Amino acid sequence: MHRRRQEESRTTTTGTPGTLQQIFDYSARADPYPLYAELRKTPVALQEDGSYVISTYREITDALNDPHLSSDLRNLSPPPPPPEEGATSSFIHMDSPEHDRSRRMVMRHFGPPHTPGLVTGFEGFLTATVGSLIDDVAGKERIDVVDDFAFPLPVTVTCHLLGVPREDEPRFHLWVNDIMNSIEYNPETDPKEKLDKGVQARKDLRQCLGELVEQRHGRPGDGLLSRLANDDGPDGRMADAEIVATARLLLIAGHETVVNLITNGMLTLLRHPQVLQRLRDEPDLVVPLVEELLRYEPPVQIIPWRTAYSDITVADTVIPKGSQIMLMLASGSRDPKRFHDPDRFDPDRHDNQHLGFGSGIHLCFGGPLARLETQIALTELVRRLDRPRLVADPPPYRLSPVLRGPVHLDIEQGDG
């Protein structure tokens, strides 16, 4: 029965040959959206390796909310090697009920209803941090939005959130930098030292976080590390290794998301000068504008790992138990069956239920903070930079098609 269903799926889900491979090829990084449109012609497409690609809004949303799909990497066949020996997985790689318990424990200290003012309480700190970074580049004729601004911002913010001592922050910046560089490792062109530094940075970061958590026991404070280390809530106390995994998730995954969102946002505004001027004149526009950015140029384009616990049916296609499933979030957010004129950047768009932060139980738990960081960052960049102009369009992009964004975004300002 299983084999017959799989063969039936093969006859109904043969997508455009090579479209997915083209999306993953670096040549498509600057503009993958025409390829996503091609992919959407077959909402659920069987690939040559037996995996399935889902590319349309309704089907992606259904999959993200389907309890028969697993996020646990150990269910992949074959399972990937662990990124670090001895490291504990964060809850984004867990399924219910373990996921639900861990997420509840973290959310008690990260937002409503238990800490409703946490994110809004960061506004003053964020504004000051953003202002300081812009102060450092305001007079320069040429700046790199990534290196000079977007890259350092989220590390500073997350360290403040976690309660990392100020004297330790420089080390965290170096570790995150080495880890990010190793993620972009290209074995054909990069020295092995780049990869080795990333491995060592992961070890050093995990060790330092573990020591900080241990020091927080019995010493309640405002930082997230301290709150988690001393909380005996309804679900019990979170193990130190889980706290470290959560902190690493915020530092690494949260970092990439915010860097890409800010950089994609500035690039989009420079490509739409009328909208940039509107934001300068109407700062409140930034709230719907960031939502439209999350739809139009999302920082997370693809969820490459889901596994079917059992046979499931999506868009009349049977996906057999054990199949790997790839969810094309960026494609779903440009699905014309869900969004009118989806390839137009429109901050006045109504009913903008995009997939920029996913959906379901794994909806990005750092989303509210990422939104606020980006809102303040873009508002201040537009307000304070003097007639900014792109140096190169398209800019050079990161290697990853999953976490997509420019590796550099050079702009000129002033008279030029």
C-alpha positions in Angstrom: 0.0 0.0 0.0 2.8 2.4 1.0 4.7 1.7 -2.3 1.5 2.2 -4.4 0.7 5.5 -2.7 4.3 6.7 -3.4 4.0 5.7 -7.1 0.6 7.6 -7.3 2.3 10.6 -5.8 5.0 10.4 -8.5 2.4 10.7 -11.2 0.7 13.7 -9.7 3.6 15.8 -8.2 6.3 15.8 -10.8 7.3 19.5 -10.6 9.4 21.4 -13.1 12.7 19.6 -13.4 15.6 21.4 -11.9 13.6 24.4 -10.5 14.6 23.6 -6.9 18.3 23.1 -7.9 18.2 26.5 -9.7 16.9 28.1 -6.5 19.7 26.6 -4.5 22.3 27.7 -7.1 24.1 30.9 -6.1 23.3 32.5 -9.4 19.7 32.8 -8.3 20.4 34.4 -4.9 19.8 38.0 -5.9 16.3 37.2 -7.3 14.8 33.8 -6.6 11.2 34.9 -7.0 10.6 34.0 -10.7 11.8 30.5 -9.8 9.4 30.4 -6.8 6.6 31.3 -9.3 7.6 28.4 -11.5 7.7 26.1 -8.4 4.2 27.1 -7.4 2.8 25.6 -10.6 3.1 22.3 -8.7 2.1 23.1 -5.1 3.5 19.8 -3.8 6.4 18.6 -5.9 8.2 15.2 -5.5 11.9 15.5 -5.9 14.3 12.9 -7.3 15.6 12.0 -3.9 12.1 11.2 -2.6 11.6 14.4 -0.7 8.8 16.8 -1.2 8.7 20.6 -1.8 5.6 22.6 -0.8 5.5 26.1 -2.3 2.0 27.6 -2.1 0.6 29.6 0.8 -2.4 27.5 1.9 -0.5 24.2 1.7 2.6 25.6 3.6 0.3 27.0 6.3 -1.5 23.6 6.6 1.9 21.8 6.9 3.2 24.2 9.5 0.2 23.5 11.6 0.0 19.7 11.0 0.9 17.7 14.1 2.0 14.8 11.9 5.1 16.7 10.8 8.2 16.5 12.8 10.8 19.2 13.4 13.2 16.8 15.2 16.3 16.4 13.0 16.8 12.9 14.4 13.8 11.8 12.3 15.5 12.7 9.0 16.9 9.8 7.1 19.8 9.8 7.4 20.0 12.1 10.5 22.5 14.9 10.1 25.6 14.8 12.3 25.2 16.9 15.5 26.7 20.4 15.0 28.6 20.2 18.3 29.6 17.2 20.4 27.7 17.3 23.7 25.4 20.2 22.7 21.7 20.1 23.6 19.2 20.8 20.9 17.0 23.9 21.2 13.3 23.6 21.2 13.0 24.5 17.5 14.3 21.0 16.9 11.8 19.3 19.2 8.3 18.0 18.8 5.3 18.1 21.2 5.1 17.6 24.1 8.8 18.3 24.8 8.7 21.4 22.5 5.6 22.8 24.2 7.1 22.4 27.7 10.4 24.1 26.8 8.8 26.9 24.9 6.3 27.6 27.8 9.3 27.8 30.2 11.1 30.4 28.0 8.0 32.4 27.2 7.2 33.0 30.9 10.2 35.4 30.7 10.0 36.6 27.2 6.6 38.1 26.7 2.9 38.1 27.6 1.2 37.2 29.8 3.9 36.8 32.5 6.3 39.5 31.3 4.1 41.7 29.0 6.5 44.7 29.0 9.7 43.0 28.2 10.0 43.9 24.5 8.5 47.3 24.7 10.8 48.0 27.7 13.7 47.5 25.3 12.7 50.5 23.2 15.0 53.0 25.0 18.0 50.7 25.0 17.4 49.9 21.3 17.1 53.5 20.3 20.3 54.4 22.1 22.2 51.5 20.6 21.0 52.2 17.1 21.9 55.9 17.6 25.4 55.1 18.7 26.0 52.8 15.7 24.7 55.5 13.3 26.9 58.2 15.1 29.9 56.1 14.1 29.1 56.2 10.4 27.0 59.4 10.0 29.8 61.5 8.6 31.3 58.9 6.3 30.8 59.2 2.5 30.6 55.4 2.2 29.3 52.8 4.6 28.5 49.1 4.7 25.0 48.6 6.3 25.9 45.1 7.2 29.4 45.4 8.8 28.9 48.9 10.2 25.4 48.5 11.5 23.2 45.5 11.0 25.8 42.9 12.1 26.8 44.3 15.5 23.3 45.4 16.5 21.6 42.1 17.4 24.6 40.8 19.3 24.5 43.8 21.6 20.7 43.5 22.0 20.8 39.8 22.8 23.6 40.1 25.3 21.6 42.8 27.1 18.5 40.6 27.0 20.4 37.6 28.4 22.1 39.6 31.1 25.7 39.1 29.8 28.2 41.3 31.6 29.2 44.3 29.6 32.9 43.3 29.9 32.1 40.0 28.2 30.3 41.5 25.2 33.4 41.9 23.0 34.0 38.2 23.2 30.4 37.4 22.2 30.8 39.7 19.2 33.9 37.8 18.1 32.3 34.4 18.6 29.2 35.2 16.7 31.3 36.7 13.9 33.4 33.5 13.6 30.3 31.3 13.7 28.6 33.3 11.0 31.7 33.2 8.8 31.9 29.4 9.3 28.3 29.0 8.2 29.3 30.8 5.0 32.3 28.4 4.6 33.0 27.5 0.9 35.4 24.6 0.8 36.5 25.5 -2.7 37.7 29.0 -1.9 38.0 29.4 1.9 40.9 28.3 4.1 40.0 25.5 6.5 41.0 27.9 9.3 37.7 29.7 8.7 35.8 26.5 9.5 38.0 25.6 12.5 37.5 29.1 14.0 33.7 28.5 13.8 34.0 25.2 15.6 36.1 26.7 18.3 33.8 29.7 18.7 30.8 27.4 19.2 32.7 25.5 22.0 33.8 28.7 23.6 30.3 30.3 23.4 28.7 27.2 24.9 31.2 27.0 27.7 30.9 30.7 28.6 27.1 30.6 28.6 27.2 27.5 30.8 29.5 29.3 33.3 27.2 32.3 33.3 24.1 30.2 34.0 25.9 28.3 36.8 26.8 31.7 38.4 23.2 32.8 38.2 21.8 30.0 40.4 20.5 31.5 43.7 21.1 35.1 42.3 17.9 36.3 40.7 18.3 39.2 38.3 16.7 40.9 35.3 18.6 39.0 32.6 16.9 36.0 30.8 19.7 33.7 32.0 19.1 34.5 35.6 15.4 34.3 35.3 15.5 30.8 33.7 18.1 29.6 36.1 16.0 30.5 39.2 12.4 29.8 38.0 10.4 27.0 39.5 7.3 27.4 37.4 4.5 25.0 36.6 6.7 23.0 34.3 9.6 22.8 36.8 13.0 24.3 36.4 14.8 24.3 33.0 18.0 22.3 32.9 21.2 24.4 32.5 21.9 22.7 29.1 18.5 23.8 27.9 19.1 27.3 29.0 22.4 27.4 27.1 20.7 26.0 24.0 18.0 28.7 24.2 20.6 31.4 24.6 22.5 30.1 21.6 19.4 30.0 19.6 18.7 33.7 20.4 22.3 34.7 19.6 22.8 32.7 16.4 19.4 32.1 14.7 18.1 35.4 16.0 21.2 37.2 14.8 20.9 36.0 11.2 17.2 36.8 11.1 17.6 40.4 12.3 20.7 41.1 10.2 18.9 40.0 7.0 15.7 41.7 7.9 17.4 45.1 8.4 19.7 44.8 5.4 16.9 43.5 3.1 14.8 46.4 4.4 17.3 49.1 3.7 18.0 47.6 0.2 14.2 47.6 -0.5 13.8 51.2 0.6 16.7 52.3 -1.5 15.0 50.6 -4.5 11.8 52.4 -3.6 12.8 56.0 -3.0 9.2 57.2 -2.7 8.5 54.8 0.2 11.8 55.8 1.8 10.7 59.4 1.7 7.3 58.5 3.1 9.0 56.8 6.0 11.1 59.8 6.7 7.9 62.0 6.7 5.7 59.5 8.4 7.7 57.5 11.0 4.5 55.5 12.0 4.6 53.9 8.6 7.4 51.7 9.9 5.1 49.2 11.6 3.2 48.0 8.5 6.3 48.5 6.4 8.3 45.9 8.4 5.3 43.5 8.1 5.5 44.0 4.3 9.2 43.4 4.3 8.6 40.1 6.1 6.4 39.1 3.3 8.2 40.7 0.3 11.9 40.0 1.3 11.8 37.6 4.2 15.0 36.9 6.1 14.1 33.2 6.4 13.2 31.9 2.9 13.0 28.1 3.4 12.4 25.6 6.1 14.5 22.7 4.8 13.7 20.1 7.4 10.3 18.6 8.3 9.6 14.9 8.3 6.2 13.1 8.0 5.3 11.0 11.1 2.7 9.2 9.0 1.2 9.3 5.6 -0.3 12.8 5.1 -2.3 14.4 2.2 -1.5 17.9 1.0 -3.2 19.4 -2.0 -4.5 15.9 -3.0 -1.0 14.5 -2.9 -0.1 11.7 -0.5 3.2 12.3 1.2 4.4 8.9 2.6 5.5 8.4 6.2 9.2 9.2 6.7 9.5 11.6 3.8 11.5 14.8 4.1 9.5 17.9 3.4 10.8 21.4 2.4 8.6 24.4 3.0 9.3 27.4 0.7 8.1 30.2 3.0 9.2 33.0 0.6 7.3 31.4 -2.2 4.1 31.1 -0.1 4.3 34.8 0.9 4.3 35.7 -2.8 1.4 33.4 -3.8 -1.0 35.4 -6.0 -3.9 33.2 -4.7 -3.3 34.7 -1.3 -1.8 38.2 -1.9 -3.0 40.7 -4.5 -0.1 41.8 -6.8 2.4 39.9 -4.7 5.5 41.1 -6.4 4.8 44.7 -5.6 6.2 46.2 -2.4 3.2 47.8 -0.7 3.4 48.9 3.0 -0.3 49.8 2.8 -1.2 46.2 2.2 -4.1 45.0 4.3 -4.5 41.5 5.8 -0.8 40.8 5.6 -0.7 37.4 7.1 2.7 36.6 5.7 4.9 33.6 6.5 8.0 35.6 7.4 8.2 34.2 10.9 6.6 30.8 10.1 3.3 29.6 11.7 2.1 27.0 14.1 3.8 25.9 17.3 7.2 26.9 15.9 6.2 30.5 15.1 9.4 32.5 15.7 9.4 33.3 19.5 11.8 36.1 19.0 9.6 37.8 16.4 8.4 40.7 18.5 11.9 41.7 19.4 13.1 41.3 15.8 10.3 43.5 14.7 11.1 46.2 17.2 14.8 46.1 16.4 14.1 46.5 12.7 11.4 49.2 13.1 13.8 51.4 15.1 16.8 50.6 12.9 15.1 51.5 9.6 13.4 54.6 11.1 16.7 56.0 12.3 18.7 55.0 9.3 16.3 56.8 7.0 16.0 59.8 9.3 19.8 60.3 9.8 21.6 59.2 6.7 22.2 61.9 4.2 20.8 61.1 0.7 21.8 57.4 0.8 22.5 55.7 -2.5 23.3 52.1 -3.5 26.8 51.5 -4.7 25.9 48.2 -6.4 22.6 46.7 -7.2 22.2 43.8 -6.8 24.7 43.6 -3.9 26.7 40.5 -3.2 24.6 37.9 -1.3 25.4 35.3 1.3 25.8 31.7 0.1 22.7 30.4 1.9 19.4 30.3 0.1 17.7 29.5 3.4 18.7 32.5 5.4 18.9 34.9 2.5 20.4 38.4 2.6 23.3 40.5 1.3 26.7 39.8 2.8 27.5 43.5 2.2 25.4 46.5 1.4 27.6 49.4 0.5 25.9 52.8 0.2 27.1 56.3 -0.4 25.7 59.4 1.2 26.1 63.1 1.0 26.8 65.0 -2.3 28.9 62.1 -3.8 
